[in-house]
Amino acid sequence: MNKHKWEFSPRFRRDIFGWKSDLPIKRIKEALTEIRKIARKEPALAAEGAVLLLEKLSPALMHVDSSSGALGSAVNKAIEVLVPIIATGTEDAVIKEKWLDRLWQAIEDDQMPYIEHLKTFWGELCATRELASHWADTFLPTTRYVMLEEKAFATYNGKEACLSALYFSGRYDEITELVTRAQHKYWHDQRWLIKALFAQGKKTEAIQYAHANRGPYVSEFEIAEICEDILLSSGLHEEAYQRYGLIANQATTNLATFRAITKKYPHKDQAEVLDDLVDRDPLDKGKWFAAAKDAGLYDRAIALIQDSPTDPRTLFRACRDYAEKRPGFALASGLAAFKWIGLGYGYEIDQYEVRELYLALVVAATHASLTPEQLAEHLQALIAITPQANQVFLMGAMR
């Protein structure tokens, strides 16, 4: 098993990457693909590869710029993929213990840190209640000191792993004691008590305790995320959606948020989800244009951009992509793009882009049976309401 030659291994040598994050993110995805492919037939070998990758990540990524959050997100997602592969890789206790020792050493050596998310899954990595309980006992003395002593401000890598191991091994009373008696209240600690309450069938108490942690250092997203999970685990899908669904599934873009919600709640009509999202922020409706388009809600998409600013480039792409297959929608999108460019929206849009938009509009107008004269009238009407500085800019595209 140890003699297998992993393709990803030489790609994660220490300090191998520069400061840009694109290549390391690509390499992480390639490594995950390689490991998952092996996991289908040789789970123990795949688990060994997963441990090796986690050992190599931090040293390799040492000098990469992670300020955008993209790299950290990629590493966290990789950890979530690799944990079950390691947990189910073998039933051999000796091999499992060696893997855990190696992973813990990687966490201890993690200077940035990149793989700290792994501590959250320490109980799951143990795979059995007995092994999880053993690791909990290893971490417990220092964890108790750090959490319960008034003057103990020291950080301890083992605290999160200890709470995870206690949870996985079913030692909920000890979690309750540690969290409720803790001298310093941290949300990441409180989460384990919420999970412990729910595991004991105390759903209402768990949600109440989560809400009791509201404050300046805990986001509504974090509260909603754990409460939504509790309700979904109880089969209460509609209640989960109504109370937490729109908050707990916020993603990096509005389209990604819409997709996350509709994927998690397939029983909900997409138009209803869209309306609910728009109602949460009625003064900024245009930002949901891409989501409406993605769902095939073309009339709603056009309605959203009439009096609400929308990124002109998003509208231009819609005009270009739908000019032939849905010309009415494309025409409305392109005209709206002209309008918002004229009113000063869009970042550093140049004359070339405006010209490309105009040409896409001509194609859409042709397929919509609109004469050149009629299109010109629409554009002249839009130009008339734009600031003088942009009138010449837009008119130039029509020449």
N, C-alpha and C positions, 0 to 999 in steps of 0.2 A: 504493500500500500504506500509506503514512504518513497518507493522508487519511481512513482508516477511522475512524469514530466509535465508540469502545468504550464500551459502557454502564457498565462497571465503573470507568472512569478517573476521573470526578468523585467517585465514592464513596470514593476513596483519596487525597483531598487531604491535605496535611501537617497533622498534629495534628487531624484531623477527628473522631477517636473520643475518647470520654471514658475513664473508667478501667475500665468493664465490658467483658468479653471476648466476650459473647454476640453482639453485633451485628457486630464485625469478623470473627468466625469465620463467621457467616452470609454476610457480604459476600465473603469468600475463596471459599466454596463456590459462590456465584453467579458469581464471575469465572471460576472453573475451568470451570463449565458452559458459559459463553459462549465461552471459548477453545476447548474441546474440540469444540463444535458447529462452529465455523469450521474447525477442523483437518481435518474430514472432506472438505472441498472445497478449501480454500485453505491448505495447510500453511505456506507462507511468511508469510502474513498472521497465522496463529495464532501462529507463532513470534515475530513482532514484538509481538503482544499479550502473550505470555508474558514477554518481556523487559521490556515496559512495566510489567506488574504487579509483577515482581520489583524494579524500580526504585522503585516507589511504596510497597511494603510497609512498610519500616522507618520512613520519615518519617510515614506515616499512623498507625502503631501506637505511636508514641513514648510516649504517656502511658497506654497500656492496662495494666492490672494482669495480669501473666502469671505470678503466683506459683503458680497451680494447675497450670500445665503444659499446660492445654488449648489455649491460643493457640499456644504453641511447637510443640505436636504438630500443630496444624492447618497452620502455616506449613511445617513439615518435610514433611508429606504433600503440600502444594501443590508444593513444590520437586521432589519425586519424580515428580509428574505432569507438571510443566512441562519438566523436563530433556529427556526424549525428544522433546517437541514442538519444542524449540529445536534439538536436535541434528540432527533430520531435516527441518528447515524449509526448507533451501535447500542447493544445491551451489555457490552463488556464493561464492567465497572472500572477496571484498571485503565482501559483506554479513555473512558469518559473522564476520569479524574485527571489524566494527563492533559487532555484537551482543556479542561477548566483551569488547570494550573497555568497553562500557556496563555490562555485568554486573560487571566487575572494579571499575569505579568505584563501583557500588552497594555492593559488598562493602567497599571502602575507606571509604565514607561510613556504613556500618552501625554506628551507635553503641551499640545495645542489647546485643548484636547479635541480629537476628532471622534473617537469611539466611545465617548462617555455614555452615549445612549444605550450601549450594551449592558450597563449595570441595571437598567430597568428590567431587563429580561433574564436576570441571573437565575431566578427560580425556574423559569421555563428551560433554560439551558441545562439545568440539573436533571430535568426529565422525570425524576422520581421524588416522592415526598421525603424519602429517607435521606437521599443525597442533598436535597434542598435544606432539610433540617440540619444536617451536618455543617453545611456552609453557613447557615444562619448562626449556629453556635460559635463558629469561628469568628464571625464579624460582631457578634452581639456585645461582648464586653466594651469594646471601644465605641460602638454605636450608642450604647446606654450612656456612656460618659459624655459623648459629644452632644447628645440630645437632652440629657436630664440635668447636667451640671450647669449652674447659673453662669459661671465664669468661663465655660468652655465655648470659645468662639472658633475653635479649629475646624477646618474642613476635613472630611474623612471619606475617601473613595468607597469604603465598605458600607457606608450608611444606606445608600440607595439599594445596593445589592443585598444587604441584610433584610431590609423591608420586603424586597421582592422574594427572597428565599423564605421568609416567615409567611408571606401570603401564599406562596405555592405549596408550602408544607401544611397549611391549614392552622397555623398558630395565630389566630386572629386576636385572641386576648392580649398577647404580647404586643401586637401592633397597636391595639387600643391604648395600652398602658404607655407605650413610648410616645405616641402622637399626642395624647391628651395631657401628658405630664411634661411635654417638651418645653424647655425654657424659651425657645425661639420658634415661632410658628412660621413654617415655610409651606407653600402650597404643594410642592412636590412630596412632602411628607404627608400632608393632609389627604392627598389622593389615595394613599394606601389605606387609610382608615375608611374612606368612602367605599373603596373596593371591598374591604373586609366586611363592612356592614351589609353590603349587597350580597356577598357570598354567603352570609348567614341568613339570607331571606329578609333582611330589613330594608326593603326598597325605599319606603317612605322616609325612614330615618337617614338613609344614605343621601337622598336628594335634598332633604332639609339641611343636612350637614354641609353639603356642597354649597348651597345658597348662603349658608352662614359664613362662608369664607370669602364672600364678596368684599372687595376693598381695592385700594389704589394699586396694589401690587399683583392682583389677580385679574386677568382679563375675562370679559363675558364669554369669549370664545372658549376658554379653558373650562369654565363652569358648564357651559352648554354641551361641550364635547363629552364630558364624563356622564352628565345626566342623560343625554341622548342615548348613550351606550347602555345605560341601566334600563331605560324604557324599551329600547329595541330588544335587549336580551330577555325582557319580560313579554315580548310579543305585542307591546303596545305601540304599534307603528304610527297610528294617526296622532296619538298624544305626543309621541316623540317629535313628529313633524311640526305640529302646531306650536309646541313649547320651545323646541330647540333646533329644529332642522335647518332653518335659514341662517342661524348664527354659527352652528357647529361645523358647517361645511364650507366656510369661507376659504377660497383658494387664491392663487396668485393673480388670476384674472377673473373678470365677471363671467366669461364663458365657462371657465373651468369650475367656478362655483355652481353655475346652473347645471352643468353636466354631473357634478358630484352629487347634487341633491336629487336629480331625476334618476340617477343610477341607484342611489340608496333607497329611494322611495318610488319604485316602478309602478305602484298602484295609483300614484297621483298623476292627474292629467297635466301634461307639460304646460299647457296654456295657464292653468291655475297656478302652477309653481312660478311661472314668469310674472303673472299679475301680483302674486304675493311679494316677490322680490322688488318689483317696481313700486308697490305701495309702501315699502319700507323706506324708500328714498325718492319720493315723487318729484323732487326738484332736479333730479339728475337722471331722468328716464332714459336718455339717449345712450347711456353706457350699457344698456341691456340689448342694444340693437343686434349685436353678433349672436347673442343667445337666442333671440327670437328667430333670426335667420337660420341658425343651426337646427332649430326645432321645426323648421318649415312653416313658421307662423309669419308669413310675409306681410300680411296686412297689418298685424300688430307691430312688426318691425318698422314699417313706414310710419305708422302713427307715432312711434316713440321718438322719431328724429325731426318731427315737424317744428317743435318749439323748444327742443332740448339739445344743446351742443353735443356733437358726436365727432370722434376722431375722423377727419376727412379721408385719411388713408384707408380706414376700414370701409368707409362708404365707397371709395373709389374701387377697391377690390371687389366689392359686391356688384358694382356697376359693370366692371370688366368681366367678371366670372359668369354673370347671369344675363349678359347682353342678348344672347341668342335664345337660351332655354326659358327665360322668364323676363322678357323685355320690359314689361310694365314695372316690375319691381326694380330692375336695373336702372331704368330711367329715373324713377323717384329717388333712388339711392344716389345717382350721379348728380342730379339737380340739388339734392340736399348737401352733397359734398361741395358743390360750387358755392352754395349759400354760406356754409360755415367757414370756408376758406376766405370768402369775401368779408366776413365779419371778424376775421382775425384769428380763427382757430386753426390748429395744426402747427406742429413744430418744424420750423425751417423748411416749409414747402417751397419748392423752386418752380420756375417757369416751365421747365421740362415736365414736371409732374402734372402741372395744370394742363399742359398741352395733351398729355396722355389721357387725362380725365376727359377732356373735350372729345378726343377721338373715340373713346369708349362710349361716350354719350351719343355720338353720331350713330354708332353701330346699334345701340339700344333703341334709339329713336326710329331707325330704319325698320327694325324688326317689330316695333310697336306701331308701325304705320303712321308715324308722325312725319310731316314734311319738314324739310330744312328750315322753311320760314317759320313754322310753328315752334320748332326747337329754338330758333334764334329769338323768338318773342319771349319764351320762358327764360332764357339766359339773360336777355336785356332787362327783364323785370327783376331778376335777382341782382344783377350788377347795379341797378338803380338804388337799391337799399344798402349797398355796401359803403364802407368808408372810402373817401376819395382816393386815398393812397392805394387801395386795392382795385379800383375800377380799371385803371390802365393795365394793371397786372393781369386781370381776368380777361379783359377785352383782347389782349395780345394773344391769348390762346385760341381765339376764334378766327384769327387772320390766316 
